[in-house]
Amino acid sequence: MDIRSVQNIPSYSIEAIAGLIPIKLHFQKLGGRSQLHGYKLPPSHLICSLIDSSFSTSSNLKANTLDSLTNWQCLLVKGHLIDIANKSNECFPSFASLDFEFFPGHRVIDNFSDHFSFNVCDKEKDDKSCTHQLDKMVLESSSSPFIAIITSDMSIKNNVATSIVHIHTFNNPLTKMIHHVVHVTSTEAELFAIRCGINQIIDSDNISKIIVITDFIYVARKIFDLSVHPYQVQSIAIVSDLCKFFIQHKNNSIEFLECLSHLKWRLHNEIDKETKMFNLNPLYSCKSSWDFSKKCKSKDILKVWKITFQASDLKGNQFLDLLDDDNNIIELSYVKEGSWLKVFSHSNSLCAHATRVITNHAPIGEYRLRFFPREEFKYSCSLYPIESRCHILHECGRFNSY
């Protein structure tokens, strides 16, 4: 390969195709996220006592909080700790790793492992069979005074999450609950909806079984997840209610049933439509959840990447902007192999060919003319003097079949 072509390899474009964010932006993303890790620490941790005096129970520790330090002392403190302190009022509590509910012997999976279950949709079955199974379950359950059915769903617009819960019980009117919350993720909003439904049912008379129908079955599994995750506060509240419900009678149980959104099953589809009816806008600045803040950090970095990619000379003026099914330019992404690689990564040869086409480094006349202008070459198509990428993709009759 000629040294001129090596020097002009569009590495920035190839990184974009591979879904590799520039290392500088990657470090910025990690740095921003690391400031959120302070929220994972238990309140008794020394760093928490430095950040906020409200965490400290000892008067000696309160005297060492960052708020009480002089300017000279603040200069001696590492900047990263200062950044964590500055963000200490932005997030509301999400972690509770040292809560009593997570202690061995007191966990719900230790004492009531046979009282909860998950019924996941069989992906091999057709939609009609799944819908029929849901209808059969509701028909059998609705005739029993001992079963309560909870259906939940959520949607997010303008950073406002709307959670709706419908509770169906025998010979009782429908119970409906609607909640709005700002700056949370879809996982947290759905988990909160499930929490509200369960909390409403556990004190009802004669109820021995709760069926929760959701299209976020992975969210329901977070309730019993013992690892450190940003939904622990919600999980603890739900587990506390469930333990109370299970203790009431040894036969009490709960079942989480998956209902995929695309099925448009009548009970769930009704809630799905309701959640999309609201179009609210937050009036005041609010605290964010840890997970939402983490998501915002990633979005900000991705936005910077998109802007610099379009404006930077490193992209090169030969990069081919492809369109999606809605005729919008495909944008950069580093999630799930990026925007391009996930389409042709199954074949090494196809990946190589596609990359050459997108960066205009395919071995055609247009490429040779740029790097080897003194060489002579002929193009077999008489309609165009130069074998260009644009002509091959849009005009040349030899490739119409593709």
Secondary structure as a PSIPRED ss2 file (coil, helix, strand):
# PSIPRED VFORMAT (PSIPRED V4.0)

   1 M C   1.000  0.000  0.000
   2 D C   1.000  0.000  0.000
   3 I H   0.000  1.000  0.000
   4 R H   0.000  1.000  0.000
   5 S H   0.000  1.000  0.000
   6 V H   0.000  1.000  0.000
   7 Q H   0.000  1.000  0.000
   8 N C   1.000  0.000  0.000
   9 I C   1.000  0.000  0.000
  10 P C   1.000  0.000  0.000
  11 S H   0.000  1.000  0.000
  12 Y H   0.000  1.000  0.000
  13 S H   0.000  1.000  0.000
  14 I H   0.000  1.000  0.000
  15 E H   0.000  1.000  0.000
  16 A H   0.000  1.000  0.000
  17 I H   0.000  1.000  0.000
  18 A C   1.000  0.000  0.000
  19 G C   1.000  0.000  0.000
  20 L C   1.000  0.000  0.000
  21 I C   1.000  0.000  0.000
  22 P C   1.000  0.000  0.000
  23 I H   0.000  1.000  0.000
  24 K H   0.000  1.000  0.000
  25 L H   0.000  1.000  0.000
  26 H H   0.000  1.000  0.000
  27 F H   0.000  1.000  0.000
  28 Q H   0.000  1.000  0.000
  29 K H   0.000  1.000  0.000
  30 L H   0.000  1.000  0.000
  31 G H   0.000  1.000  0.000
  32 G H   0.000  1.000  0.000
  33 R H   0.000  1.000  0.000
  34 S H   0.000  1.000  0.000
  35 Q C   1.000  0.000  0.000
  36 L C   1.000  0.000  0.000
  37 H H   0.000  1.000  0.000
  38 G H   0.000  1.000  0.000
  39 Y H   0.000  1.000  0.000
  40 K H   0.000  1.000  0.000
  41 L C   1.000  0.000  0.000
  42 P C   1.000  0.000  0.000
  43 P C   1.000  0.000  0.000
  44 S C   1.000  0.000  0.000
  45 H C   1.000  0.000  0.000
  46 L H   0.000  1.000  0.000
  47 I H   0.000  1.000  0.000
  48 C H   0.000  1.000  0.000
  49 S H   0.000  1.000  0.000
  50 L H   0.000  1.000  0.000
  51 I H   0.000  1.000  0.000
  52 D C   1.000  0.000  0.000
  53 S H   0.000  1.000  0.000
  54 S H   0.000  1.000  0.000
  55 F H   0.000  1.000  0.000
  56 S C   1.000  0.000  0.000
  57 T C   1.000  0.000  0.000
  58 S C   1.000  0.000  0.000
  59 S H   0.000  1.000  0.000
  60 N H   0.000  1.000  0.000
  61 L H   0.000  1.000  0.000
  62 K H   0.000  1.000  0.000
  63 A C   1.000  0.000  0.000
  64 N C   1.000  0.000  0.000
  65 T C   1.000  0.000  0.000
  66 L H   0.000  1.000  0.000
  67 D H   0.000  1.000  0.000
  68 S H   0.000  1.000  0.000
  69 L C   1.000  0.000  0.000
  70 T C   1.000  0.000  0.000
  71 N H   0.000  1.000  0.000
  72 W H   0.000  1.000  0.000
  73 Q H   0.000  1.000  0.000
  74 C H   0.000  1.000  0.000
  75 L H   0.000  1.000  0.000
  76 L H   0.000  1.000  0.000
  77 V C   1.000  0.000  0.000
  78 K C   1.000  0.000  0.000
  79 G H   0.000  1.000  0.000
  80 H H   0.000  1.000  0.000
  81 L H   0.000  1.000  0.000
  82 I H   0.000  1.000  0.000
  83 D H   0.000  1.000  0.000
  84 I H   0.000  1.000  0.000
  85 A H   0.000  1.000  0.000
  86 N H   0.000  1.000  0.000
  87 K C   1.000  0.000  0.000
  88 S C   1.000  0.000  0.000
  89 N C   1.000  0.000  0.000
  90 E C   1.000  0.000  0.000
  91 C E   0.000  0.000  1.000
  92 F C   1.000  0.000  0.000
  93 P C   1.000  0.000  0.000
  94 S C   1.000  0.000  0.000
  95 F C   1.000  0.000  0.000
  96 A C   1.000  0.000  0.000
  97 S C   1.000  0.000  0.000
  98 L C   1.000  0.000  0.000
  99 D C   1.000  0.000  0.000
 100 F H   0.000  1.000  0.000
 101 E H   0.000  1.000  0.000
 102 F H   0.000  1.000  0.000
 103 F C   1.000  0.000  0.000
 104 P C   1.000  0.000  0.000
 105 G C   1.000  0.000  0.000
 106 H C   1.000  0.000  0.000
 107 R C   1.000  0.000  0.000
 108 V H   0.000  1.000  0.000
 109 I H   0.000  1.000  0.000
 110 D H   0.000  1.000  0.000
 111 N H   0.000  1.000  0.000
 112 F C   1.000  0.000  0.000
 113 S C   1.000  0.000  0.000
 114 D C   1.000  0.000  0.000
 115 H C   1.000  0.000  0.000
 116 F E   0.000  0.000  1.000
 117 S E   0.000  0.000  1.000
 118 F E   0.000  0.000  1.000
 119 N E   0.000  0.000  1.000
 120 V C   1.000  0.000  0.000
 121 C C   1.000  0.000  0.000
 122 D C   1.000  0.000  0.000
 123 K C   1.000  0.000  0.000
 124 E C   1.000  0.000  0.000
 125 K C   1.000  0.000  0.000
 126 D C   1.000  0.000  0.000
 127 D H   0.000  1.000  0.000
 128 K H   0.000  1.000  0.000
 129 S H   0.000  1.000  0.000
 130 C H   0.000  1.000  0.000
 131 T H   0.000  1.000  0.000
 132 H H   0.000  1.000  0.000
 133 Q H   0.000  1.000  0.000
 134 L H   0.000  1.000  0.000
 135 D H   0.000  1.000  0.000
 136 K H   0.000  1.000  0.000
 137 M H   0.000  1.000  0.000
 138 V H   0.000  1.000  0.000
 139 L H   0.000  1.000  0.000
 140 E H   0.000  1.000  0.000
 141 S H   0.000  1.000  0.000
 142 S H   0.000  1.000  0.000
 143 S C   1.000  0.000  0.000
 144 S C   1.000  0.000  0.000
 145 P C   1.000  0.000  0.000
 146 F C   1.000  0.000  0.000
 147 I E   0.000  0.000  1.000
 148 A E   0.000  0.000  1.000
 149 I E   0.000  0.000  1.000
 150 I E   0.000  0.000  1.000
 151 T E   0.000  0.000  1.000
 152 S E   0.000  0.000  1.000
 153 D E   0.000  0.000  1.000
 154 M E   0.000  0.000  1.000
 155 S E   0.000  0.000  1.000
 156 I E   0.000  0.000  1.000
 157 K E   0.000  0.000  1.000
 158 N C   1.000  0.000  0.000
 159 N C   1.000  0.000  0.000
 160 V E   0.000  0.000  1.000
 161 A E   0.000  0.000  1.000
 162 T E   0.000  0.000  1.000
 163 S E   0.000  0.000  1.000
 164 I E   0.000  0.000  1.000
 165 V E   0.000  0.000  1.000
 166 H E   0.000  0.000  1.000
 167 I E   0.000  0.000  1.000
 168 H E   0.000  0.000  1.000
 169 T E   0.000  0.000  1.000
 170 F C   1.000  0.000  0.000
 171 N C   1.000  0.000  0.000
 172 N C   1.000  0.000  0.000
 173 P C   1.000  0.000  0.000
 174 L C   1.000  0.000  0.000
 175 T E   0.000  0.000  1.000
 176 K E   0.000  0.000  1.000
 177 M E   0.000  0.000  1.000
 178 I E   0.000  0.000  1.000
 179 H E   0.000  0.000  1.000
 180 H E   0.000  0.000  1.000
 181 V E   0.000  0.000  1.000
 182 V E   0.000  0.000  1.000
 183 H C   1.000  0.000  0.000
 184 V C   1.000  0.000  0.000
 185 T C   1.000  0.000  0.000
 186 S H   0.000  1.000  0.000
 187 T H   0.000  1.000  0.000
 188 E H   0.000  1.000  0.000
 189 A H   0.000  1.000  0.000
 190 E H   0.000  1.000  0.000
 191 L H   0.000  1.000  0.000
 192 F H   0.000  1.000  0.000
 193 A H   0.000  1.000  0.000
 194 I H   0.000  1.000  0.000
 195 R H   0.000  1.000  0.000
 196 C H   0.000  1.000  0.000
 197 G H   0.000  1.000  0.000
 198 I H   0.000  1.000  0.000
 199 N H   0.000  1.000  0.000
 200 Q H   0.000  1.000  0.000
 201 I H   0.000  1.000  0.000
 202 I C   1.000  0.000  0.000
 203 D C   1.000  0.000  0.000
 204 S C   1.000  0.000  0.000
 205 D C   1.000  0.000  0.000
 206 N C   1.000  0.000  0.000
 207 I C   1.000  0.000  0.000
 208 S C   1.000  0.000  0.000
 209 K E   0.000  0.000  1.000
 210 I E   0.000  0.000  1.000
 211 I E   0.000  0.000  1.000
 212 V E   0.000  0.000  1.000
 213 I E   0.000  0.000  1.000
 214 T E   0.000  0.000  1.000
 215 D C   1.000  0.000  0.000
 216 F C   1.000  0.000  0.000
 217 I H   0.000  1.000  0.000
 218 Y H   0.000  1.000  0.000
 219 V H   0.000  1.000  0.000
 220 A H   0.000  1.000  0.000
 221 R H   0.000  1.000  0.000
 222 K H   0.000  1.000  0.000
 223 I C   1.000  0.000  0.000
 224 F C   1.000  0.000  0.000
 225 D C   1.000  0.000  0.000
 226 L C   1.000  0.000  0.000
 227 S C   1.000  0.000  0.000
 228 V C   1.000  0.000  0.000
 229 H C   1.000  0.000  0.000
 230 P C   1.000  0.000  0.000
 231 Y C   1.000  0.000  0.000
 232 Q H   0.000  1.000  0.000
 233 V H   0.000  1.000  0.000
 234 Q H   0.000  1.000  0.000
 235 S H   0.000  1.000  0.000
 236 I H   0.000  1.000  0.000
 237 A H   0.000  1.000  0.000
 238 I H   0.000  1.000  0.000
 239 V H   0.000  1.000  0.000
 240 S H   0.000  1.000  0.000
 241 D H   0.000  1.000  0.000
 242 L H   0.000  1.000  0.000
 243 C H   0.000  1.000  0.000
 244 K H   0.000  1.000  0.000
 245 F H   0.000  1.000  0.000
 246 F H   0.000  1.000  0.000
 247 I H   0.000  1.000  0.000
 248 Q H   0.000  1.000  0.000
 249 H C   1.000  0.000  0.000
 250 K C   1.000  0.000  0.000
 251 N C   1.000  0.000  0.000
 252 N C   1.000  0.000  0.000
 253 S E   0.000  0.000  1.000
 254 I E   0.000  0.000  1.000
 255 E E   0.000  0.000  1.000
 256 F E   0.000  0.000  1.000
 257 L E   0.000  0.000  1.000
 258 E E   0.000  0.000  1.000
 259 C C   1.000  0.000  0.000
 260 L C   1.000  0.000  0.000
 261 S H   0.000  1.000  0.000
 262 H H   0.000  1.000  0.000
 263 L H   0.000  1.000  0.000
 264 K C   1.000  0.000  0.000
 265 W C   1.000  0.000  0.000
 266 R H   0.000  1.000  0.000
 267 L H   0.000  1.000  0.000
 268 H H   0.000  1.000  0.000
 269 N H   0.000  1.000  0.000
 270 E H   0.000  1.000  0.000
 271 I H   0.000  1.000  0.000
 272 D H   0.000  1.000  0.000
 273 K H   0.000  1.000  0.000
 274 E H   0.000  1.000  0.000
 275 T H   0.000  1.000  0.000
 276 K C   1.000  0.000  0.000
 277 M C   1.000  0.000  0.000
 278 F C   1.000  0.000  0.000
 279 N C   1.000  0.000  0.000
 280 L C   1.000  0.000  0.000
 281 N C   1.000  0.000  0.000
 282 P C   1.000  0.000  0.000
 283 L C   1.000  0.000  0.000
 284 Y C   1.000  0.000  0.000
 285 S C   1.000  0.000  0.000
 286 C C   1.000  0.000  0.000
 287 K C   1.000  0.000  0.000
 288 S E   0.000  0.000  1.000
 289 S C   1.000  0.000  0.000
 290 W H   0.000  1.000  0.000
 291 D H   0.000  1.000  0.000
 292 F H   0.000  1.000  0.000
 293 S H   0.000  1.000  0.000
 294 K H   0.000  1.000  0.000
 295 K H   0.000  1.000  0.000
 296 C H   0.000  1.000  0.000
 297 K H   0.000  1.000  0.000
 298 S H   0.000  1.000  0.000
 299 K H   0.000  1.000  0.000
 300 D H   0.000  1.000  0.000
 301 I H   0.000  1.000  0.000
 302 L H   0.000  1.000  0.000
 303 K H   0.000  1.000  0.000
 304 V H   0.000  1.000  0.000
 305 W H   0.000  1.000  0.000
 306 K H   0.000  1.000  0.000
 307 I H   0.000  1.000  0.000
 308 T H   0.000  1.000  0.000
 309 F H   0.000  1.000  0.000
 310 Q H   0.000  1.000  0.000
 311 A H   0.000  1.000  0.000
 312 S C   1.000  0.000  0.000
 313 D H   0.000  1.000  0.000
 314 L H   0.000  1.000  0.000
 315 K H   0.000  1.000  0.000
 316 G C   1.000  0.000  0.000
 317 N C   1.000  0.000  0.000
 318 Q C   1.000  0.000  0.000
 319 F C   1.000  0.000  0.000
 320 L C   1.000  0.000  0.000
 321 D C   1.000  0.000  0.000
 322 L C   1.000  0.000  0.000
 323 L E   0.000  0.000  1.000
 324 D C   1.000  0.000  0.000
 325 D C   1.000  0.000  0.000
 326 D C   1.000  0.000  0.000
 327 N C   1.000  0.000  0.000
 328 N C   1.000  0.000  0.000
 329 I E   0.000  0.000  1.000
 330 I C   1.000  0.000  0.000
 331 E C   1.000  0.000  0.000
 332 L C   1.000  0.000  0.000
 333 S C   1.000  0.000  0.000
 334 Y C   1.000  0.000  0.000
 335 V C   1.000  0.000  0.000
 336 K C   1.000  0.000  0.000
 337 E C   1.000  0.000  0.000
 338 G C   1.000  0.000  0.000
 339 S C   1.000  0.000  0.000
 340 W C   1.000  0.000  0.000
 341 L H   0.000  1.000  0.000
 342 K H   0.000  1.000  0.000
 343 V H   0.000  1.000  0.000
 344 F H   0.000  1.000  0.000
 345 S C   1.000  0.000  0.000
 346 H C   1.000  0.000  0.000
 347 S C   1.000  0.000  0.000
 348 N H   0.000  1.000  0.000
 349 S H   0.000  1.000  0.000
 350 L H   0.000  1.000  0.000
 351 C H   0.000  1.000  0.000
 352 A H   0.000  1.000  0.000
 353 H H   0.000  1.000  0.000
 354 A H   0.000  1.000  0.000
 355 T H   0.000  1.000  0.000
 356 R H   0.000  1.000  0.000
 357 V H   0.000  1.000  0.000
 358 I H   0.000  1.000  0.000
 359 T H   0.000  1.000  0.000
 360 N C   1.000  0.000  0.000
 361 H C   1.000  0.000  0.000
 362 A C   1.000  0.000  0.000
 363 P C   1.000  0.000  0.000
 364 I C   1.000  0.000  0.000
 365 G H   0.000  1.000  0.000
 366 E H   0.000  1.000  0.000
 367 Y H   0.000  1.000  0.000
 368 R H   0.000  1.000  0.000
 369 L H   0.000  1.000  0.000
 370 R H   0.000  1.000  0.000
 371 F H   0.000  1.000  0.000
 372 F C   1.000  0.000  0.000
 373 P C   1.000  0.000  0.000
 374 R C   1.000  0.000  0.000
 375 E C   1.000  0.000  0.000
 376 E C   1.000  0.000  0.000
 377 F C   1.000  0.000  0.000
 378 K C   1.000  0.000  0.000
 379 Y C   1.000  0.000  0.000
 380 S C   1.000  0.000  0.000
 381 C C   1.000  0.000  0.000
 382 S C   1.000  0.000  0.000
 383 L C   1.000  0.000  0.000
 384 Y C   1.000  0.000  0.000
 385 P C   1.000  0.000  0.000
 386 I C   1.000  0.000  0.000
 387 E C   1.000  0.000  0.000
 388 S C   1.000  0.000  0.000
 389 R H   0.000  1.000  0.000
 390 C H   0.000  1.000  0.000
 391 H H   0.000  1.000  0.000
 392 I H   0.000  1.000  0.000
 393 L H   0.000  1.000  0.000
 394 H H   0.000  1.000  0.000
 395 E C   1.000  0.000  0.000
 396 C C   1.000  0.000  0.000
 397 G H   0.000  1.000  0.000
 398 R H   0.000  1.000  0.000
 399 F H   0.000  1.000  0.000
 400 N C   1.000  0.000  0.000
 401 S C   1.000  0.000  0.000
 402 Y C   1.000  0.000  0.000
